Amino acid sequence: PPGCATAWRRWAKTSGRGCDDHPGSGPTRKHPAVREPPVTTPQPGLTGVEPRRRLHPLSPLLHSAKMLAAIIAVISIQGAVRLGLLGFLGTVVVGMCLVSAYSVVTWLVTGYHVVGRELRIYDGVLVRRTRAIPLERLQAVDVVRPLLARLTGLAELRLEVVGGGSTEAPLACLGVADAAALRE
């Protein structure tokens, strides 16, 4: 009956004879009407789906450094003179905190994985976007190492799709080994 399992657990808790929910409370007994679903473990070679992966944990730091340099350039020397030393430092610290928070959130929501014969890329903070790129349509996959990425041992993967005008989906920043493996 539908409520039998719940009644059995309630009786097991009150009688002190144990329960599935509290393993240390005594011997566990199961009601004959309660059937548990069979445990199936996915076999990795058969499904063709690898788990969703994130970019390298240092990628928020690199994105923050780029945006912080842009903030300092926007303030410029004249703005720094008008704000004074404390105002300039305060603006840079507030900007650094905001940029770092945004970069971490972006890193948390960005991911990729291969499903069958396509690469799926998930990104976007305010507007979530999922791109499915068939592996057959990839024209070029380049591993690029800009200066900041090279200094930290990272790489950027640029994917060009047949019929696309520019780089379809740059994945920045991955570990060099991860980028090379994904390229293959």
N, C-alpha and C positions, 0 to 999 in steps of 0.2 A: 504494500500500500504506500501511497505517496508520503505520508507523515510518519511512517514507521521508523526511518533512520533517525529523525529528529527526536522522537520519543525514546528510542534506544539510547542515544547519547545523553539525554536528560536523565534517564534512569541510571546510567553508568556513573554519571557525575555525583548524583545524590546518594547512591548506594555505596560508593567508595570502591567499586570494583574496576575502575579504570575507564578510559575513554580514548578514542582516537585523537581527540584534540589535545589531550593532556597526557603525554606518554609516560611521565613519571608518577602518575597517580595510582598505579596498581596494574594488575594484569589486564591486557587488552582483549576484549571479546567482541566478536562481530556478530551482528544479527544475521541469520541466514538470508533474509530478504535484501540485505544491503549488498549490492554488487559494485565493485570498483571497476572503472574502465581499465582496459589493458594498457600497460605502459609501453609506449613505442618510442624508440630513440631514432631520430633522423640519421640516415646514413649519408655522410658528407659527399661521397662520390656520386650518388644517384640524383640528388636534387639539382645540382648545378648552380646553387645559390650560395654565395659566400656572405657572411654577416656584414652588416653595414659598418663601414670604417670611417674614422674621423681623420682630419688632417693632423699633422704633427702638433704636439702640445706647444711648441715654440711659435707657431704661426700667429697667435694673437699678439705676441710680443713684437714680431716683425711688422704686422699691420699697424700696431700702435706707434711704432717708431716712425713709420712713413707719415701717418696722420699728424703726429706731434711736430714733425719737421714742417708740414704744411701749415699748422697753426702758428708756429713761430714765424714763418715767412709772411703769413697774412698780417700778423701784428706789426712786423717790420721794425726798423730802427726808430722811425719817427713815432710809432705807436708806443714803443718801449720808453722813449724819452717823455712822452705825455703822461703815461701811466706811472712813471717812477719805478724804482727798483722793486719795491714791495708789490705794487700793482701788477707789474710785469710778471714777477714770480708767482703771484697768486693766480693770475690768468693762466699761466702755463701749468700750474699744479691742478687747477680745476679742469682745464682742457685735457690734461693727461689722465685724470680719473675718469672723465666721461668717455674718452677715446678707448681707454683700457677696458671699461665695462662693456662698451659696444663690441669691441674686438672679441672678448670672451664669449659674449652671447652669440655672436656670429660663428665662432668656432664650435660652440655647442650644437647649433642647428645645421651646420654644414656636414655632409657626409656623402659617401659614395659606396657602391658595391656593384658587382657583376651579377646579373640575373639572366641565366641562359646565355643568349648571344647578344646581350645589350648591357651597356654601362649606364647605371642610374646615378644621377647626381642630385642631391637635395641641398637647397640653400634658401636664404631669405629670412630676414628677421620679421619685418612687418607683413610682407607678402611672401608666403611660402611657395617655392617653385621646385618642381621635380622635372628633370630632363632625362629622357630615355634616349640614349644614343646607340643605335644598332652598330655592332662591331664591324659589320660589312660595309657601313657607310663612312668609316674613318679613313680619311685620306692621308693624314700625317699626325703622328704623335711625337712631339718634341719634348725632351727633358731640358729645361733651361735653368741655369743657375745664376740669378742676379747677384749683385755684390753682397747685400745683407744676407741672402740665403746661403751664399758660398761661405761667408764667415761663420755661420752657425751649422754648416754641414747639411743644409736642406736643398731642395730642388723644387721647381715648378713644372707641372705637366701641362702642356698646351695641346689641345685636341682640335684638329681641323676636320670638319665633316664635308663630304662631297656636296657641292652646291651651296655651301656657306660662304659668306663674304669675308669673314674674319675668324679668329679663334673662337670656337663655339663654347668651350667650357674649360677655362683654366683652373687647375687644381693647385693652389698655392697655400701652403707649403707642405710638401711631403718629405719624408726621409729619402735620401738618395737611393737606398736599396728598395724602398717601397715604390718610388717613382719608376725605377728600372723594371721592377716586377710587373707593375701595372701596365707599363708600356708593352711588355712582351705579351 
